[in-house]
Amino acid sequence: MLRDLTRLVALGTVAAVAVGAYATFRVWQQGEHDDRRPADAIVVLGAAQYDGRPSPVLRARVDHAIELYHADVAPLLVVTGGKAEGDRTTEADAARRVALAAGVPEDAILVEDAGRTTIESLRTVGELFRMHDLRTAVFVSDRTHMLRVLRIARDQGIEGWGSPTMTSPTDLALRRRVDATVHELGALAIYFLTGDIPPEAGAQN
């Protein structure tokens, strides 16, 4: 019995390592692909802001989304992200201000400003899409975030493609990218098991 139990534990460990390795490969693989194409909207995922000033991560995402808008990838830009306790403004508003200053017309911007996690924001984005009869989107976030974003978007009925920013501080240093990947593996596992993710402090990551 002890021998059988040892074998089961060993097989379980091997299986867990194999699943983790494959998931890591998929996270990194998706993050290396820029699949931009004509769509109904560009959706940029929120990240931390400081009293209206975008964090470097949020700024990298928004700048990339603005580049896509000016390249006529889509006629609408959707900014997302709520605010943490004590904040005076939202991630979405900080992103919106940057987009307006970069020449994106006000009537070309849709706002999701309640979500504090990726799934909360994308659920509301799904509602916005249905309300405005939108079906397709190019999603902008960090490279390690793209696989989860696209999976949740698909579950919300949105046909989506990823165009990750290549300038986010999260991805530029190997250690930070590894940390972000570990976070994504945990978030993906929880999402697949429960359909939800735990609260995330400070950013949609």
N, C-alpha and C positions, 0 to 999 in steps of 0.2 A: 504494500500500500504506500509506504514511504517513497519507494522508487517511482511508482506511478505519479504520485503527487509532485515529486521533483521534476519529472518529465513534463507534466502539465504546466508547472511554473516556468520551466525553461521555454516551452513552446509559446506560452503567453508573453514572455519577455521578448522573444524573437519577433512575434507578431506585432507587439507594440512598437518595437524599434523600427520594423519595416513600415508600418503605417505612418509613424512620425517622420521617417526619412522621405516617404512619398509625399506627404503633406508639405514638408519643407521645400521639396523640389517644385511642387505646384505653386506655392506662394512665390518663390523666386522666379519661376518660369513666367507666371502671369505678369509679374512686375517688370519684366524686361520687354514686354510687347506694348507698342503704341498702336492701338487698333482704331485710331480716329477715322471717322467717316461721316458723311452727312447724316444728321439726326434732327429730331424735333427740338432737343435742348441739350445744353451742357450742364451737368450737375457737379458742383464742387463741394466736396465734403469739408465740414468745418474743423477747426482746431483752435487752440487757445488764443485769446485776445486779452490785451491788457488795457482796460479803460478805453476801448475803441481802437487801440493800436494792435494790428495783427502780429501774432508771434511769427518768428521766421518760418515755422512750418506752415502756418496759414498763408503767409504772404507768398511762399513758393507755390502753393496750390492755386491761389487766386491768380497770380501772374500767369501761370500756365493756362488756366481757364480763359483768361482774357485774350491770350494769344490765339487760342482756338476760336474764340468768338470773332476776332478780327480777321481770321482766316476763313470766315464764312462756313465753319463746320456746322453751326446751328444758329437759328434766329433768336433763341432765348438762352439766358444764363440763369440757373437756379443756384442760389446761395443757401447754405444750410448751417444750422447750429444755434443752440440756445445759449443760456448764460448760467454760470455757476452762482451759488449763493453769495450775495454781496456784490456781484457785478452790476454795473450800471447800464451795460449794453450787451448785445449778443454777438456771438461769432458771425452770424449771418449779416448783421448790420455792419460790422467791421469789414467784412468781405464786400458788401454792397458799396460802401464808401470808396473802397479802392477801385472797384469796377467803374463807378461813376466818374472818378477822377481820370480814369484811363479811356474815357470816351464811350463807354457802353451806355446806351440810352436808358433812362429810368423805366420806360415802358417795355424794355427788353429783359428786365430782371424780375424773377419770381423769388419769393422769400419763404424759407422754412426756418422759423426762429424759436421753435419750442424744444426740439430734440437735444438731449444731452448725451446720447450714444448714437452709434452708427445706425442701429436698427430703428431707434425712435425716429431719427431724421428720415430714413428711407421709407418708413411706413407713411409718414406725412407727405413725402415726395410722391409716393404712389397715389395718395389722395389728390394731390395737386395735378398729377398727370391725368387722372380720370376726370377731374373737374374741367381741365382745359383741353381734353381730347388729344393728349400727347401719348405717344406709344414708344418712342425710341430715345435713347440718350447716350451721350459720351460722358463717362464718369471720370472725374479728376481727383486723385488723392496721391498719397505716397506709394511707392512701388510695393512695399510689403502689405499694404492695406487693400490692394486692388482685388485680389481673389475673393475676399469676404464681401467687399462692396458689391461685386458683380453677382455673387450668389444670392445675397439678400435682395438686390434689385430684381433678379429673375423671379424670386419668390413673391415679389410685389407686382408681378405682371408687366415689368418693364423690360423691353429688349434693349440690352445695354452692351457697350464696348468700353474698354478702359484706355485712358490716355494718361499714364502716371507722370507726375512731375519728376524730373531727374535732378532737381536742385534742392530738394528738401534736406535739411540737416539730419533728419532721421535716417536717411539713406547714405549720406556722404561718408560717414565713419563706419568701418566694419563692425565695431563693437556695438554701436547704436543700432545698426541694421540687424545684427544678431538678436539683440534685446527685443527689437520690434517684431522679429520673426517668432520668437518664443511667445510673445504676447498674442500674436495672431493664431498660433497653433492652439493655445488655450481657448481663445475666443471662438475659433471655428469649431472646436470640439463641443463647447457648451451650446453653440448655436445648432449644431447638428443633433445634439441630444435633447435639447429643450425648446428650440425655436427662439431663444432669447440669449442675451449676454448680460454679464453683471455691469453695474454702473461704472463708468470710466471717469476718473477725475481729470478735469482740465482740458480734455480734447477728445475728439472722436477718433480714437485709435484702438 
